[in-house]
Amino acid sequence: MTTISQSVRNFEDWLAGELGDDLVKKDLREKHKKMRSNEFVFLRATYWRWCETILDICPKLASAPQVLAVGDTHLENFGTWRDVEGRLVWGVNDFDDAAVMPYALDLVRLAASAILARGDNGPSVRRIGELILSGYRRGIENPLPVILERDYKWLRKALMLPNSERREFWEKYEVLRPGKKPAPPAYVKALTGALPPGSGPFVAKPRSAGTGSLGRPRFVAYAEWQGGPVLREAKALVPSAWSLCHGPRDGTIHAGKIAGGRMRSADPHYQVSGRILLRRLSPNSRKIEIDKHPEILLAPTMLELMGFEIANCHSDDPAAAAAILDDLRGRGSEWLHEAARAAATAISAEQKAYERRR
């Protein structure tokens, strides 16, 4: 197995080959800095490394039934959007690394992220596994989108922004500075097509966001329409890191398919156009971050609901869901927290090794 330092170089060489001149090198430097900050952020930043190592760390997971899975699951990979009926929906909101893989990996990565983020006062490793697995079983047996208009009042309250923060959101994008050079024509064209017909003029401006996707270009369009501002984002997509490691000939982008699965009330503005992901940005499309609200993300009800939502993502194929239930019965109740503990230990060791490499 390669060292973490060599793995970083190999992945970024591959990314440069995929993106060419569009690679955002300054964002990679920011990513390296973040990787040294703590173990949870390191996990978020290094999904490709997870793909390289997880089946060596947890070899028994390789035999689990395969589904189109999220891939890069973690505590901060959940957020809100408005569905086609205008309802506020919560669920997984990042599918950049979706690929066909053993279903269990999504659960183990989510549980490992909770272990790494919990600090001294969070739930026990065993309890984290129990909660996620309980929610997942419930979801596989009876999948259902998480609609916040009537139910889940506790979550709606945690996610709704006060008026002052809504105003700050729009002001941030209104004054966003343009890049040193114009956005590539493909992104301008994609943003133009994503905005409502009749929108005012815009300048595609670069935006830096996320952790694992740093290095890939993002551009936003802020325009006026029907008396108020609207926002769209265009972000570069590349093949999943899982495919890079386990099926290098498969360059399929699966994000659109899993996001629009039959057991999800999808965001109608989430679209994949070739290798560009388009989505609407708004104060209604947000997530909870661990450094601001660990008490929410690590709450028992939230961990259970995250497990439930992963099941929604895995339930597109009824036959696969039946196979998953059979597999779960055979694995018992200990496997998830044991696998997540092993994965978290390995990630912690690599983060410390990378942090020493200055």
N, C-alpha and C positions, 0 to 999 in steps of 0.2 A: 504494500500500500504506500502511495506517495505521502510525503509530509504535507501538512496544511499549507505551508508556504509554496511548495511546488504546485499543489492543487489550485491555489489562487491564481498563480501565473498561467497554468494550463487553461483554466476556465476563462480568464480574461483574454487570452490569445484567441480562444474560440469565439468569444463574444465580439472581439474586434473583427474577426473574419465574417461574422454574420452582419455586423452593422457598418463596417467600412468607415467612411469619413463621418458618419452620424454618431459614432461612439462619443459619449460625453466623458472625457478623461478626468476633468476636475471633479465630477461626481464620484468617480472611482476612488479618488484620493479621500473624499469625504466618507465613502463606504469603509475604507480601510481604518479610518479613525474611529468610526462607529463600532467596528468589529472588536476593537480593543477596549471598548467602554464597559461592557458587561456580557454575561453569558446569554441572556435572552436576546439581546440585539444581535449577537454573533449568530445565534440560531436563525434569526430572521434574514440575515445577510448572506447565508451560505447554504441555500437549499441544494445547490449542485453537490456540495460535500456530503450532505445527508444522503443523497442518491448514491454516492460512491461507497458509503460505509454502512448504511443501516442494515443491509442483509448479512453483513459480517458480524455486526453487533447482535442482531436478533434473527438468526438463520431460520427459526421456526415460522417466521412470518411469510416466508417465500411461498409456502404452499397454500396460503389463504386464497379464496376465490378472488378473481380479478374483476375490477369494475373501472369505469371512467371515474377517476377520483380527483379531488382538489389538488393533492400533491403538497403544496406549500401551506399546510394548515398551521395555525398558531393563534394565540389569544387575540391578536389584533387584526385577524383576517375576517372580521365580521363587521357589518355596518348596516345602514339603512338606505332605502331608496323609495321612490314613488312608483307603484305599478301602473298598468294601463288604465285602471279605474281611479287613479289618484290616491290610492290607499298607501299608508306608510307601512313598509315591509322591512323586516330585519332578517339578516342571514349572511352567509359567506358572500363576500363582495370582491374577491380577487381570485381569478382562475388562470392567471398567466402560465402557471406550470401544470395545468391539468393534463393528465395522461392516464393510460390504462395501466393499473398496477394492483397489487394485493390490497383489498379494502382496509385491512388492519393498519396500514401505514399512516393513513390520515388520522386515526385515533391515537396512535402512539406518538406522532409528532405533536398533536394538540396537547396530550397529557405531558409530554416532555417540556413543552413550552411553559405550561403551568408550573411544573416543578422548578424550572429555572427562574421563573418570575416571582415565586411566592414569598421569598424572603424568610424571615424568622417566624412570622405570625400567620402564615397561610395554612391551608388545609394540608393534612398529611398526604404523603405519596399514595398510600392505599386509598384514601378518601377521594383524591382526584380521579384515580382510575375507576372507582366504583361509580362516581357521579357521571362521568363521561360515558361509561359503558351502559349505565342505566338509561340515559337519554337516547343513546344510539339504538339500543334494543327497542325502546318505545317507538322510535321513529321508523325503524325498519318494518315493524309490525303494522304501524299506522302512520305513514308519512303525511305531512300537512304543512303548507307554508306558514310562516310566523307573521301574522298580520296584526299590526299594533293599533288599529283604529278602535277596536272594541276590547280586545283581550290584552294581557301582558301590560297592565297599567304601570307596574313597577319599572319595566324596561322603557316604556314610552317616556316616563318622567325623567329617567336618567339620560335619555338621548336628546330631548328637545332643547334647543338653544334659547337663551333669553334674548330679548330684542337687541341689547347692546352687542352681543356676540354675532348676531345675524348682520348687524350693520358693519361690524369689523370685517366679517367674511367678504362682503361685497366690496368694501373699500380696498381690501388687500389686492383683489384682482383688478380693480379699476386703475390702480397706480402701479401695477406690475411693470417692470422696466422691460423694454424690448431687448432682444439679443444683439450681440455685436455684428451678426450677419443675419440676413433674412432666413426664415424657416424654409426647409426644403419644399418644393412645390407639392409633393405628395401629401404632406401634412396640411398645407393650406387648402388643397382641394378637398381632403377628407373633412376638415373642420367646416368648410363652406357647405358641404352637403349635409352635415349633421345639424346645423343651425336651422331654426324655423324659417320657412319661406318669408321673405320680406324683412329679414333682420338687417340692421344697419351695418356699416363697414366695420372691419376689425383688423388688427395686426396680430398675427400668430406670435405669441410670446413664449419663451422657454420657461419651464417650471421644473424645479427640483423637488422630488417628494419620494416617500417610501424608503425602503432599505434594501431589500433584495433586488429591486429593479434599478437601483442607481447605476448609471452608465448608459442606460437606454434613454433616448431622447423623448421628452414630453413637451407638447405645446398646448397652450390654451387660447381660446377665442372668447373675448369679452365683447358682447355686442348689445345694442339696444333693440328691443322688440316690443311692440304693443304697450309702450309706456313704462318699460322697466328693463333691467339688465338680464341677460341670459349668458350662460357659460357652457362651453364644451371643451373637453380635453381629448387630445390625440396622443397616444403612447405607442412606441414601437413594441412589437411582439417578436419573440424568437421561439424556436421549438423548446418544449419543456426540457429541463435539465434531466428529468427521468428518462426521456427518450435519448438524450445525449449519452447517458451511461448504459442504458439497457436495450436500446433499439435505435442506434445511430442513423439508420437509414430512414427512420420515420420522422419526417419534418412536419407532420400534421399539427396545426394549431387547433386545440380542442376547446378553447375558452368559451366560444359562442355556444357550442352544443351543451356543455354542462350548465352554463349560466341560465339557459332557457329550458332546462329539463322539465319533465312533466309534473314533478312535485314541487316546483318553485313558481312563485308569482313574480315573474321576471321584470326587470327594469327595461322598458321599451326603448330607452336611449342607450342601452349597452349593446354595442354593435362591433363586429369584427369585419374589417374591410382589408382583405389580404393580410398583410402583416402589421396593420395598424388597428389598435383598439380605440374605439370612440365611446365616450360616456358623458353624461350630463354631470356637472358639478353644481351643487346648491347647498344651502344650510340644512336641507333635509337629507342630504347624502353624507353621513358622517359615521365615525367609529369612536369607540372608547379606547383611550390609550392607557397602558399599564402604569406609566409613571404618574399619571394624573388621578386615576381612579382604580387602584388595585382592589379596593374593597368591593367594587362592582364586578370586575372581570373574574375575580377568584371566589365570588359568592357561590354557594352550592346550587342555587337556582340557575345561575348563568352557566356554570360548567355543564349541568345537566342539559340545558337548552342548546349549548354548542354541540354536544353529542347528538342531540335530536336533529339539528340542522344538517350535520354531516350526513346523517341517514337520508334526509331529503335529497341531498346531492347524489347519493348512491342509489336512489330508488327509481331511476329512469327505466331500468329493465326489470320487470317483475320476476323473471327467472333468476336473475342475479341476486335479488333480494331473498328469494327462497334458499339459494345456496349459502348466502351469508348467515341466515338463521341456523342452518344445519351446522355450519362451521363454528358459530358462537357456542352452540350447545356442546360441542366437542372440546372446546378450549377451557371451559370452566370459568371461574371468577377471578383467578389470580393473574392471568397472563398479561393484562394490559398494564397494571401498575409495575409489574416486574420488568416488562419490556421498556416502558417509559423511563424507569429508574436507570436501566442500563444505558439507554440512549442519552439521557441527561448527563450521566457521569462521563461518557465519552466526549460529549460536546463541551462540557466544562473543562476537561483536560486539554482539548484542542484550543479552546479560547485562551487559556492561560499560556499555552505554548506560543500562540500568535501574539499575545500581549507582550511577551518577553522579547519578541522580534521587533525591535525598534530601530 
